[in-house]
Amino acid sequence: MSDLPLDQVRTLLAVVDEQSFDRAAAVLHVTPPAVSQRVKALEQRIGRVLVLRSKPVRLTESGEVLVRFARQLTRLEADTRAELGLGGSGQPTTLPIAVNADSLATWFLSALEEVPAEPPISFDLRSDDQDHTAALLREGLVMAAITATPQPVQGCTVSRLGTMRYRAVASEEFVRRWLDGGSLAERLPAAPAVLFDRKDDLQDRFLRRLTRRRLPSRVRHYIPASVSFVDAVAAGLGWGMVPELQLSGRELADLAPDRAVDVALYWQQWKLDSPSLAAVAEAVGRAAGRALGP
């Protein structure tokens, strides 16, 4: 890696972070053709295609390796300057972190409030399903992630945060309309369901446990925002799997009090000696300990 032109590597990182060559050019204060030439020169030097010129751009496997290197290099350089008391550009440290939407809507922001103000950190949060945030680590797009994956991504450490408990709930009116007059296992598969997005399998997981069969809901509403998701369930649009942390103050019926679904959450981060990253990890661990189940 020592013979890699660092300006070209940093340019590739800017293209990935900004998701376009034009926006990367604006951040780097160069022209778009200059950005394209740097990336092309790096690809020629490596002998492999690094980025697919789509909208948004996408990395190849080789590109992911170089982006991880570029992000680690940037992080180490910033931490070293901070420890030496060299102000440099005066820009805060940027930490890209992948967070599942339910954690972001409930307990995660309280963790960020506990991170020391000095040295300054800019949080770049990427939201995705907890079963998919680990992919952002592998691609080099984030340096840490809250994930449901206990197996560490290559080059990462992993620690258990706790368990987020979900309950199958619905409005009282929804229960009267769709679920009265039969067993829950018989009636629920035919009732409308609210899902976060097409990656959300909690409702299907609950139905499989309830019916011991694969019976997905016939009508499925997708509401990709945690607060609006709960609002949709409360409004009677369908039943849904809602975190216990979001049920306080909501008049919702628990459809199966003895059948909660628990999702174990883990903190994965790059193996990087970074004071900023360590401070965030410590704060996240404390906040998770208060909010999540064992």
KOLZA-461333 format. One record per residue: residue number from 1; residue in one letter; z, x, y of N, C-alpha, C, O in turn. Coordinates in steps of 0.2 Angstrom, whole numbers, always signed. Each point is the difference from the previous one (the first is absolute). Last residue first. Example, Ala and Ser with C-alpha at 12.3 -4.5 7.8 and 13.67 -1.06 7.14 Angstrom:
<pts>
   drenza   lumvex    n.zz    n.xx    n.yy   ca.zz   ca.xx   ca.yy    c.zz    c.xx    c.yy    o.zz    o.xx    o.yy
        2        S     +35     +64     -11      +1      +4      +6      +3      -4      +5      +1      +3      +6
        1        A      -1      -1     -34      +0      -4      +6      +0      +4      +6      +3      +5      -1
</pts>
This chain:
<pts>
   drenza   lumvex    n.zz    n.xx    n.yy   ca.zz   ca.xx   ca.yy    c.zz    c.xx    c.yy    o.zz    o.xx    o.yy
      294        P    +143    -155     -39      +0      +6      -4      -5      +0      -5      -1      +5      -4
      293        G      -2     -19     +27      +4      +0      -6      +0      +7      -3      -5      +4      +1
      292        L      +0      -6     +26      -3      -1      -7      +5      +0      -5      +6      +2      +1
      291        A      -1      +3     +22      -4      -6      +0      -2      -2      -7      +0      -6      -2
      290        R     +13     +26      +8      +3      -6      +3      -3      -7      -1      +3      -5      -1
      289        G     -13     +26      -6      +7      -1      -4      +4      -6      +3      +3      -3      -4
      288        A     -23     +10     +15      -2      -3      -7      +7      -1      -4      +0      -6      -3
      287        A      +1     +18     +23      -2      -7      +2      -1      -4      -7      +2      -6      +0
      286        R      +2     +30      -1      +6      -4      +2      -1      -8      +1      +4      -4      -2
      285        G     -22     +19      -4      +4      -1      -5      +6      -4      +2      +3      -4      -4
      284        V     -18     +10     +21      -3      -6      -5      +5      -1      -6      +1      -5      -2
      283        A      +4     +23     +17      +1      -7      +3      -2      -5      -4      +3      -5      -1
      282        E      -8     +27      -7      +8      -2      +0      +1      -6      +3      +4      -4      -2
      281        A     -26     +11      +3      +2      -1      -7      +7      -2      +0      +2      -5      -4
      280        V     -10     +13     +25      -3      -7      -2      +3      -2      -7      +2      -6      -1
      279        A      +2     +28      +8      +4      -5      +3      -2      -7      -1      +5      -4      +0
      278        A     -18     +21     -10      +7      +0      -3      +4      -5      +4      +4      -4      -3
      277        L     -25      +9     +12      +0      -4      -6      +6      -1      -4      +2      -5      -2
      276        S      -2     +19     +21      -2      -7      +2      +0      -4      -6      +3      -6      +0
      275        P      +0     +29      -4      +6      -3      +3      -1      -7      +2      +4      -5      -1
      274        S     -18     +19     -18      -1      -3      +7      +6      -3      +2      +2      -5      -3
      273        D     -13     +17     -18      +6      +2      +3      -1      -2      +8      -1      +4      +4
      272        L     -11     -15     -27      -1      +4      +6      +6      +1      +4      +4      -5      +1
      271        K     -15      -9     -21      +4      +6      -1      -1      +5      +6      -4      +4      -1
      270        W      -1     -31      +3      -3      +6      -2      +6      +5      -1      +5      +0      +4
      269        Q      +1     -25      -9      -3      +4      +6      -2      +7      -3      +2      +2      -5
      268        Q      +8     -29      -2      -4      +6      -2      -2      +4      +6      -2      -4      +5
      267        W     +20     -17     -14      -2      +4      +6      -4      +6      -3      +3      +4      -3
      266        Y      +2     -30      -8      +1      +7      +0      -3      +4      +6      -4      -3      +4
      265        L     +12     -23     -16      -4      +4      +5      +3      +7      +0      +5      +2      -2
      264        A      -6     -26     -15      +3      +7      +1      -4      +3      +5      -6      +1      +0
      263        V      +9     -28      -5      -5      +6      +1      +3      +6      +2      +3      +0      +5
      262        D      +3     -26     -18      +2      +6      +4      -5      +5      +0      -3      +2      -5
      261        V      +6     -30      +2      -4      +6      -1      +2      +6      +4      +0      -1      +6
      260        A     +13     -23     -16      -2      +4      +6      -4      +6      -3      +0      +2      -6
      259        R     +11     -24      -4      -6      +4      -2      -3      +4      +6      -6      +0      +2
      258        D     +25     -16      -3      +1      +5      -5      -6      +4      -2      +0      +4      -5
      257        P      -1     -22     +21      +6      +4      +2      +1      +6      -5      +2      +5      +2
      256        A     -23     -21      +4      +3      +3      -6      +5      +5      +1      -1      +6      +0
      255        L      -9     -18     +18      -3      -4      -6      +3      +2      -6      +0      -4      -5
      254        D      +9      +3     +31      -1      +5      -6      -2      -4      -6      +4      -3      -3
      253        A      -7      -5     +29      +3      -2      -6      -2      +6      -5      -6      +2      -1
      252        L      +9      -2     +29      -5      +0      -6      +4      -1      -6      +6      +3      -1
      251        E      -2      +0     +28      +2      -6      -5      -5      +0      -5      -5      -5      +0
      250        R     +14     +26     +15      -6      -4      -2      +2      -5      -4      +4      +1      -5
      249        G     +10     +17     +14      -2      -5      +5      -5      -4      -2      -2      -4      +4
      248        S      +3     +25     -18      +6      -2      +4      -3      -4      +6      -5      +1      +4
      247        L      -9     +10     -20      +2      -7      -2      +5      -2      +5      +2      -6      +0
      246        Q     -12     +28      -3      -4      -4      +5      +2      -7      -1      -3      -5      +3
      245        L     +11     +22     -17      +2      +3      +6      -3      -5      +6      +2      +0      +6
      244        E      -7      -2     -30      +6      -3      +2      +2      +2      +7      +3      -4      +4
      243        P     -29      +2     -11      +6      +5      +0      +7      -4      +2      +0      -3      +5
      242        V     -21     -10     -15      +2      +2      +6      +6      +5      -1      +5      -2      -4
      241        M     -27     -12      -8      +6      +5      -2      +2      +3      +6      -4      +4      +3
      240        G      -7     -30      -5      -2      +8      +1      +7      +4      -2      +5      -3      -1
      239        W     -20     -24      +4      +6      +4      -2      -1      +7      +0      -6      +2      +0
      238        G      -7     -19     +17      +0      +2      -8      +7      +3      -1      +4      +0      +4
      237        L      -9     -11     +17      -7      +1      -2      +0      +2      -8      -5      -1      -3
      236        G     +24      -5     +18      -2      -4      -5      -7      +1      -3      -3      -4      -3
      235        A     +18     +15     +21      -4      -6      +2      -3      -4      -5      -3      -6      +1
      234        A     +15     +26      -6      +5      -5      +3      -4      -6      +3      +3      -6      +0
      233        V     -16     +24      -9      +4      -3      -5      +5      -6      +3      +1      -5      -3
      232        A     -13     +18     +18      -5      -5      -4      +4      -3      -5      -1      -6      -2
      231        D     +13     +22     +14      -1      -6      +4      -5      -5      -3      +1      -6      +0
      230        V      +2     +27      -9      +6      -4      -1      +0      -6      +4      +2      -6      -3
      229        F     -20     +21      +5      +1      -2      -7      +6      -5      -1      -1      -5      -3
      228        S      -2     +16     +24      -4      -6      -1      +0      -2      -7      -1      -6      -1
      227        V     +13     +25      +5      +3      -5      +3      -4      -7      +0      +3      -5      -2
      226        S     -13     +25      -7      +6      -2      -4      +4      -6      +4      +2      -4      -4
      225        A     -29      +9      +2      +6      +2      +5      +6      -3      -3      +1      -6      -1
      224        P     -24      +1      -8      +1      +7      +0      +5      +2      +6      -2      +5      +3
      223        I      -5     -27     -19      +3      +1      +7      +2      +7      +1      +6      +1      -2
      222        Y     -21     -19     -16      +1      +7      +2      +3      +1      +7      -4      -2      +5
      221        H      +3     -18     -26      -1      +1      +7      +2      +7      +2      +5      +3      -3
      220        R     -13     -19     -20      +3      +6      +3      -2      +2      +7      -5      +0      +2
      219        V      +4     -19     -25      -1      +1      +7      +4      +6      +3      +6      +0      -1
      218        R      -5      -3     -22      -7      -3      +1      -2      +1      +8      -5      +2      +1
      217        S     +23     +14     -15      +0      -6      +4      -7      -2      +1      -5      +4      +2
      216        P      +9     +10     -24      +1      +1      +7      -1      -7      +4      -3      -4      -3
      215        L     +10     +12     -22      -2      -6      +4      +1      +1      +7      +4      -2      +3
      214        R      +0     +15     -28      -3      +1      +6      -3      -6      +4      -6      -2      -2
      213        R     +29      +3     -14      -8      +0      +0      -2      +2      +6      +3      +0      +5
      212        R     +20      -5      -9      -2      +5      -5      -7      +0      -2      -3      +1      -5
      211        T     +16     -12     +23      -4      -4      -5      -1      +4      -6      -2      -3      -5
      210        L     +15     +12     +23      +2      -7      +0      -3      -3      -6      +3      -4      -4
      209        R      -9     +26     +10      +7      +0      -3      +2      -7      -1      +4      -2      -5
      208        R     -25      +5     +15      +0      +2      -7      +7      +0      -3      +1      -2      -6
      207        L      -3      -4     +29      -2      -5      -4      -1      +2      -8      +2      -3      -4
      206        F      +5     +19     +21      +5      -5      -1      -3      -5      -5      +4      -3      -4
      205        R     -19     +19     +10      +5      +3      -4      +6      -5      -1      +2      +0      -6
      204        D     -19      -6     +21      -2      +0      -7      +5      +3      -5      +0      -2      -6
      203        Q      +5      +3     +29      +0      -7      -2      -3      -1      -8      +3      -3      -4
      202        L      -3     +25     +15      +7      -3      -2      +0      -7      -2      +4      -1      -5
      201        D     -22     +17     +12      +0      -3      -7      +7      -3      -1      +1      -1      -6
      200        D     -19     +11     +27      +7      -3      -1      +0      -4      -7      -3      -5      -1
      199        K     -16     +15     +12      +3      +5      -4      +7      -3      -2      +3      +3      -4
      198        R     -18     -15     +18      -2      +0      -6      +3      +6      -5      -1      +0      -6
      197        D     +16     -11     +26      -8      +2      +0      -2      +0      -7      +4      -1      -5
      196        F     +17     -10     +11      -1      +4      +6      -8      +2      +0      -3      +0      +6
      195        L     +10     -23     -17      +0      +7      -1      -1      +4      +6      -3      -2      +5
      194        V     +10     -25     -14      -1      +5      +6      +0      +7      -3      +5      +2      -3
      193        A     -11     -27     -10      +4      +6      +1      -2      +4      +6      -6      +0      +2
      192        P      +4     -27     -15      -2      +5      +4      +5      +6      +1      +6      -1      +0
      191        A      -6     -14     -23      +2      +0      +8      -3      +5      +4      -1      +6      -3
      190        A      +0      -8     -22      -5      -5      +4      +1      +0      +7      -4      -3      +4
      189        P     +19     +16     -18      -7      +3      +0      -5      -5      +3      -5      +3      +3
      188        L     +28     -11      -5      -1      +6      +5      -7      +3      -1      -3      +1      +6
      187        R     +12     -19     -21      -2      -2      +6      -3      +6      +5      -4      -1      +4
      186        E     +14      +4     -27      -6      -5      +0      -3      -1      +7      -6      +0      +0
      185        A     +26     +13      -2      -5      +4      -4      -7      -5      +0      -5      +3      +0
      184        L     +25     -12      +9      -3      +5      +5      -6      +3      -4      -5      +1      +3
      183        S     +11     -25     -11      +3      +6      +0      -3      +5      +4      -6      -1      +2
      182        G      +5     -25      +4      -2      +4      -6      +4      +7      +1      +3      +1      +5
      181        G      -2     -19     +12      -3      -4      -5      -2      +5      -6      -4      -3      -5
      180        D      +5     +13     +30      +4      -5      -3      -4      -4      -6      -6      +0      +0
      179        L      -4     +17     +15      +4      +3      -6      +5      -5      -3      +2      +1      -6
      178        W     -18      -3     +26      -4      +3      -5      +5      +1      -7      -3      +1      -5
      177        R     +10     -13     +26      -7      -2      -1      -3      +3      -6      -3      -3      -4
      176        R     +26      +8     +10      -1      -7      -1      -7      -2      -2      -1      -4      -4
      175        V      +5     +26     +11      +3      -1      -6      +0      -7      -2      -2      -2      -6
      174        F      -5      +8     +27      -5      +3      -5      +3      -2      -7      -4      -2      -4
      173        E     +18      -3     +22      -5      -5      +0      -5      +3      -5      -3      -5      -4
      172        E     +20     +19      +8      +3      -6      -3      -6      -5      -1      -1      -3      -5
      171        S      -6     +29      +7      +3      -5      +4      +2      -6      -4      -3      -1      -5
      170        A      +2     +25      -7      -5      -5      +3      +4      -5      +5      +6      +0      -1
      169        V      -5     +25     -16      +3      -5      +4      -5      -4      +3      -6      +1      +0
      168        A     +14     +21     -18      -6      -5      +1      +3      -6      +4      +5      -3      -2
      167        R      +3     +29      +5      +2      -6      -4      -6      -5      +2      -3      +0      +5
      166        Y     +10     +29      -6      -5      -6      +3      +2      -6      -4      +2      +0      -6
      165        R      +9     +26     +12      +0      -6      -4      -4      -5      +3      +1      -2      +6
      164        M      +1     +30      -5      -1      -6      +4      -1      -6      -5      -5      +0      -4
      163        T     +17     +25      +1      -4      -5      -3      +0      -6      +6      +5      -2      +2
      162        G      -2     +31      +0      +4      -6      -2      -5      -5      -3      -6      +1      -1
      161        L      +2     +23      +6      +3      -3      +6      +4      -6      -2      +6      -1      +3
      160        R     -15     +25     -16      +0      -7      +0      +4      -3      +6      +5      +3      +2
      159        S     -21     +19      -3      +7      -2      -1      +0      -7      +0      -3      -3      +4
      158        V     -15     +26      -6      +1      -7      +0      +8      -2      +0      +3      +4      -4
      157        T     -24     +16     +12      +6      -1      -3      +1      -8      +0      -3      -3      +4
      156        C     -21     +18      -4      +5      -4      +3      +7      +0      -4      +0      +1      -6
      155        G     -22      +9      +0      +2      +3      +6      +5      -4      +4      +1      +2      +6
      154        Q     -14     -16     -23      -1      +7      +0      +2      +3      +7      -3      -2      +5
      153        V     +14     -21     -11      -7      +2      +1      +0      +8      +0      +5      +3      +2
      152        P     +14     -17     -15      -2      +4      +6      -7      +1      +0      -3      +3      -5
      151        Q     +15     -24      -7      -3      +7      -2      -2      +3      +6      -4      -3      +4
      150        P     +13     -19      -3      +5      +5      -1      -3      +7      -2      +4      +5      +1
      149        T     -13     -27     +13      -2      +4      -5      +6      +6      +0      +1      +4      +4
      148        A      -3     -22     +12      +3      -3      -6      -2      +5      -6      +2      -2      -6
      147        T      +0      +8     +33      -4      -2      -5      +4      -3      -6      +6      +2      -1
      146        I      -7     +10     +28      +4      -5      -4      -4      -3      -5      -5      -3      +1
      145        A      +0     +27     +12      -2      -7      -2      +6      -3      -3      +4      +3      -4
      144        A     -15     +21     +18      +6      -3      -3      -2      -8      -2      -4      -2      +4
      143        M     -11     +17      +7      +4      +5      -2      +6      -3      -4      +3      +4      -4
      142        V     -30     -13      +8      +7      -1      +2      +4      +6      -3      -2      +3      -5
      141        L     -21      -4      +1      +0      -4      +7      +7      -1      +2      +1      -1      +6
      140        G     -10     +12     -27      +1      +4      +6      +1      -3      +7      +0      +3      +5
      139        E      -5     -11     -29      -5      +1      +4      +1      +4      +6      -4      +2      +4
      138        R     +21      -8     -19      -5      +4      -4      -6      +1      +5      -2      +6      -1
      137        L     +19     -20     +10      +2      +7      -1      -5      +4      -4      -1      +6      +3
      136        L      -4     -28      -1      +0      +3      +7      +3      +7      +0      -3      +4      +3
      135        A      +5     -18     -23      -7      +3      +1      -1      +3      +7      -4      +5      +0
      134        A     +24     -16      -5      +0      +7      -3      -7      +3      +0      -1      +6      +1
      133        T      +6     -29      +6      +2      +5      +5      -1      +7      -3      -1      +5      +4
      132        H      -1     -26     -16      -6      +3      +2      +1      +5      +5      -4      +4      +2
      131        D     +20     -20     -12      -3      +3      -6      -6      +4      +2      -3      +3      -4
      130        Q     +16     -15     +21      +4      +6      -3      -4      +3      -6      +2      +6      -2
      129        D     -17     -17     +21      +5      -2      -5      +3      +5      -3      -2      +6      -1
      128        D      -4      -2     +26      -4      -2      -6      +5      -2      -5      +6      +0      +1
      127        S      -8     +11     +26      +3      -5      -4      -5      -1      -6      -6      -1      +1
      126        R     +12     +22     +17      -5      -3      -4      +2      -5      -5      +4      +2      -4
      125        L      +5     +12     +28      +1      -3      -6      -6      -4      -3      -4      -3      +4
      124        D     +13     +24     +12      -6      -3      -1      +0      -4      -7      -1      +3      -5
      123        F     +19      +8     +25      -1      -3      -6      -7      -3      -1      -1      -4      +4
      122        S     +12     +25     +11      -4      -6      +1      -1      -3      -7      -3      +4      -4
      121        I     +23     +13     +16      -4      -2      -6      -4      -6      +2      +3      -5      +2
      120        P     +14     +26     +10      -4      -7      +0      -5      +0      -5      -3      +4      -2
      119        P     +26     +11      -1      -7      +0      +4      -3      -6      -1      +1      -4      -5
      118        E     +17      -4      +9      -3      +7      +1      +0      +4      -6      +5      +0      -4
      117        A      +2     -22      +5      -5      -1      +5      -3      +7      +1      -6      +0      +2
      116        P     +17      -9     -26      +2      +3      +6      -6      +0      +5      -6      +1      -2
      115        V      +9     -20     -16      -3      +7      +0      +2      +3      +7      -2      -3      +5
      114        E      +7     -20     -12      +5      +5      -1      -3      +7      +0      +4      +5      +0
      113        E     -18     -24      +3      +5      +0      +5      +5      +5      +0      +3      +2      +5
      112        L     -18      -7     -23      -3      +4      +5      +4      +1      +6      +0      +5      +4
      111        A      +7     -19     -22      +1      +7      -1      -3      +4      +5      +3      +5      +2
      110        S      -5     -28      +0      +7      +2      +2      +1      +8      -2      +4      +3      +3
      109        L     -24     -14      -9      +0      +2      +7      +7      +2      +2      +1      +4      +5
      108        F      -5     -13     -27      -3      +7      +1      +1      +2      +8      +2      +6      +1
      107        W      +4     -28     -13      +5      +5      +1      -3      +7      +3      +4      +4      +2
      106        T     -18     -26      -3      +7      -1      -1      +5      +6      +2      +3      -1      +5
      105        A     -28      -1      -5      +2      -6      +3      +8      -1      +0      +2      -4      +3
      104        L     -13     +22     -14      -1      +1      +7      +2      -6      +4      +3      +1      +6
      103        S      -2      -1     -29      +5      +5      +2      -1      +0      +8      +5      +0      +3
      102        D     -21     -13     -14      +7      -3      +0      +5      +4      +2      +5      -2      +4
      101        A     -27     +11      -6      +0      -5      +6      +7      -3      +0      +3      -1      +5
      100        N      -7     +26     -14      -2      -7      -3      +2      -5      +6      +5      +1      +3
       99        V     -11     +25      +2      +6      -5      -1      -3      -6      -2      -5      -3      +2
       98        A      -2     +30      +4      -2      -6      -3      +6      -4      -2      +4      +2      -3
       97        I      -9     +18     +23      +4      -2      -6      -2      -7      -2      -2      -4      +4
       96        P      -3     +28     +13      -3      -6      -3      +4      -2      -6      +1      +4      -5
       95        L      +6     +10     +28      +1      -1      -7      -3      -6      -3      +2      -5      +2
       94        T      -2     +24     +21      -3      -7      -3      +2      +0      -8      -3      +5      -3
       93        T     +14      +8     +26      -2      +1      -7      -2      -7      -2      +3      -5      +1
       92        P      -5     +10     +25      +5      -1      -5      -3      +1      -7      -6      +0      -1
       91        Q      -2     +13     +24      -1      -6      -4      +5      -1      -5      +2      +5      -4
       90        G      -5     +14     +19      +5      -5      +2      -1      -6      -4      +4      -5      +2
       89        S     -16     +27      -3      -3      -6      +4      +5      -5      +2      -2      -4      +4
       88        G     +13     +26     -10      -7      -1      -2      -2      -6      +5      +1      +1      +6
       87        G     +22     +10     -10      -2      -7      +2      -7      -2      -2      -2      -6      -2
       86        L     +20     +23      -8      -6      +1      +3      -3      -7      +1      -2      -4      -4
       85        G     +22     +12      -8      +1      -2      +7      -6      +0      +4      +0      +1      +6
       84        L      +4      +3     -30      +0      +6      +4      +1      -2      +8      +1      +5      +4
       83        E      -2     -22     -21      +6      +4      -2      +0      +7      +5      +5      +2      +1
       82        A     -23     -17      +1      +6      -3      +2      +6      +4      -1      +4      +1      +4
       81        R     -25      +6     -11      +0      +1      +7      +7      -4      +2      +3      +3      +5
       80        T      -8      -5     -27      +2      +7      +1      +0      +1      +8      +5      +4      +2
       79        D     -11     -25     -11      +7      +2      -1      +2      +7      +2      +5      +1      +2
       78        A     -28      -8      +0      +4      -3      +5      +7      +1      -1      +4      +1      +4
       77        E     -19      +8     -20      -1      +3      +7      +5      -3      +5      +3      +4      +4
       76        L      -4     -13     -26      +4      +6      +0      -1      +3      +7      +5      +3      +2
       75        R     -18     -22      -5      +8      -2      +0      +4      +7      +0      +5      +0      +4
       74        T     -29      +1      -6      +2      -2      +7      +8      -2      +0      +3      +2      +5
       73        L     -12      +5     -26      -1      +5      +5      +3      -2      +7      +3      +4      +4
       72        Q      -5     -20     -21      +6      +5      -1      +0      +5      +5      +5      +2      +3
       71        R     -24     -16      -3      +6      -4      +3      +7      +5      -1      +4      +0      +4
       70        A     -25      +8     -13      +0      +0      +8      +6      -4      +3      +3      +2      +5
       69        F      -6      -1     -29      +1      +6      +3      +1      +0      +7      +4      +3      +3
       68        R     -10     -22     -13      +7      +1      -2      +2      +7      +3      +5      +1      +3
       67        V     -28      -7      -2      +4      -4      +5      +7      +1      -1      +4      +1      +5
       66        L     -19      +9     -20      +0      +3      +6      +4      -3      +5      +3      +3      +5
       65        V      -5     -13     -26      +3      +6      -1      +1      +4      +7      +5      +2      +2
       64        E     -18     -22      -3      +7      -2      -1      +4      +7      +0      +5      +0      +3
       63        G     -29      +1      -4      +3      -1      +7      +7      -1      +0      +4      +2      +4
       62        S     -14      +0     -25      +0      +6      +3      +3      +0      +7      +4      +4      +3
       61        E      -9     -24     -14      +6      +3      -3      +1      +7      +3      +6      +2      +1
       60        T     -18     -18     +15      -1      +1      -7      +6      +4      -3      +5      +1      +4
       59        L      -5     -19     +17      +0      +7      -2      -2      +0      -7      +1      -4      -4
       58        R      -9     -13     +25      +4      +1      -6      +0      +7      -3      -5      +3      +0
       57        V      +1     -20     +24      -2      +6      -4      +5      +0      -6      +5      -2      +0
       56        P     -10     -22     +11      +3      +6      +2      -2      +6      -5      -2      -1      -6
       55        K     -15      -5      +7      +4      -3      +5      +6      -5      -3      -2      -5      -2
       54        S     -12     +29      -7      +0      -7      +0      +4      -3      +6      +2      +4      +4
       53        R     -10     +19     -14      -1      -2      +7      -1      -8      +0      -5      -2      +2
       52        L     +20     +20     -19      -6      -5      +0      -1      -3      +7      +5      -3      +3
       51        V      +6     +28     -10      +1      -7      +3      -6      -4      -1      -5      +3      +2
       50        L      +7     +19     -12      +7      -1      +2      +1      -7      +2      +5      -3      -1
       49        V     -24     +18     -15      +1      -5      +5      +7      -1      +1      +4      -1      -5
       48        R     -11     +25      -3      +1      -7      -2      +0      -4      +6      +2      +1      +5
       47        G      -2     +23      -4      -5      -1      -5      +0      -7      -3      -2      -2      -6
       46        I     +14     +16     +24      +4      -2      -7      -5      -1      -5      +1      +1      -6
       45        R     -10      +4     +27      +5      +5      -2      +3      -1      -6      +0      +4      -5
       44        Q     -13     -21     +15      -4      +5      -3      +4      +6      -2      -2      +3      -5
       43        E     +14     -21     +15      -3      -2      -7      -5      +6      -3      +0      +1      -6
       42        L      +9      +2     +28      +5      +1      -5      -2      -2      -7      +1      +3      -5
       41        A     -16      -6     +23      +1      +7      -1      +5      +1      -5      +0      +5      -5
       40        K      -3     -27     +12      -6      +2      -4      +1      +8      -2      -2      +2      -5
       39        V     +17     -11     +20      +1      -3      -6      -5      +2      -5      +1      +2      -6
       38        R      -3      +4     +28      +5      +4      -3      +2      -3      -7      +1      +4      -4
       37        Q     -18     -14     +17      -2      +7      -2      +5      +3      -3      -1      +4      -5
       36        S      +5     -25     +14      -4      -1      -6      -2      +7      -3      +0      +2      -6
       35        V     +12      -3     +27      +4      -2      -6      -4      +0      -6      +2      +3      -6
       34        A     -13      +0     +25      +4      +6      -1      +4      -1      -6      +1      +4      -5
       33        P     -14     -22     +14      -4      +5      -4      +4      +6      -2      -1      +3      -6
       32        P     +12     -19     +20      -1      -2      -7      -4      +5      -4      +1      +1      -6
       31        T     +12     +10     +27      -5      -5      -1      -1      -3      -8      +2      +4      -4
       30        V     +22      +5     +16      -7      +3      -2      -5      -6      +0      +2      -6      +0
       29        H     +23      +5      +1      -3      +2      +7      -7      +4      -1      -1      +5      +3
       28        L     +17     -17     -19      -1      +8      +0      -3      +2      +6      +0      +6      +1
       27        V      +3     -29      -5      +7      +3      +0      -1      +7      +0      +5      +4      +3
       26        A     -25     -16      -3      +4      -1      +7      +7      +3      -1      +2      +3      +5
       25        A     -16      -1     -24      -3      +4      +6      +4      -1      +6      +2      +4      +4
       24        A      +3     -18     -22      +2      +7      -1      -2      +4      +5      +4      +5      +2
       23        R     -12     -26      -2      +7      +0      +2      +3      +7      -1      +4      +2      +4
       22        D     -26      -5     -12      +0      -1      +7      +7      +0      +3      +1      +4      +5
       21        F      -5      -3     -28      -2      +6      +3      +0      +0      +7      +3      +4      +4
       20        S     +13     -20     -20      -7      +1      +2      -1      +7      +4      +5      +3      +2
       19        Q     +16     -11     -11      -4      -4      -4      -7      +0      +3      -4      -5      -2
       18        E     +25     +17      +7      -3      -4      +5      -5      -5      -3      -2      -5      +3
       17        D     +14     +21     -16      +5      -4      +3      -3      -5      +5      +2      -5      +1
       16        V     -17     +20     -13      +4      -5      -4      +5      -4      +3      +0      -6      -1
       15        V     -12     +23     +13      -4      -5      -2      +3      -5      -4      -1      -6      +1
       14        A     +14     +24      +5      -1      -4      +6      -5      -6      -2      +1      -6      +2
       13        L      +2     +24     -18      +6      -4      +1      -1      -6      +5      +2      -5      +0
       12        L     -19     +21      -1      +0      -4      -6      +6      -5      +0      -1      -6      -1
       11        T      +1     +23     +16      -5      -4      +2      -1      -6      -5      +0      -6      +1
       10        R     +14     +25      -5      +3      -5      +4      -5      -5      +3      +2      -6      +1
        9        V     -11     +23     -14      +5      -4      -4      +4      -5      +4      +0      -6      -2
        8        Q     -14     +21     +13      -4      -4      -4      +4      -5      -5      -1      -6      +0
        7        D     +11     +24     +13      -3      -6      +4      -4      -5      -3      +0      -6      +2
        6        L      +9     +25     -14      +5      -5      +1      -3      -5      +5      +2      -6      +0
        5        P     -15     +21     -18      +0      -1      +7      +5      -6      +2      -2      -5      -2
        4        L      +4     +20     -21      -2      -7      +2      +0      +0      +8      +6      +2      +3
        3        D      +2     +15     -19      -6      +2      +3      -3      -7      +3      -6      +0      +2
        2        S     +27      +1     -14      +1      +4      +6      -7      +1      +3      +0      +1      +6
        1        M      +4     -13     -27      +0      -4      +6      +0      +4      +6      -2      -2      +6
</pts>
